């Protein structure tokens, strides 16, 4: 299995990455190929991905694309 990502996510344990990917596919209903892994605070300007997983000190933040813009799902009111 392969996925696209940025070098900043290299310090994250494999099990954490797979756990985050599984969460994103189940919760947001996206394919693994539509997820981008990274270590930048803001998602890059790419059209192909629907979920951006940002690793911040070992924790994952999930950014989702809504109405053509990125929204940090972790800060949305529930």
Secondary structure, DSSP 8 states (H G I E B T S, - for coil): ----B-GGGGGS-HHHHHHHHHHHHHHH---GGGEEEE--SS--S-SS-SEEEEEETTEEEEEEEETTEEEEGGGS--
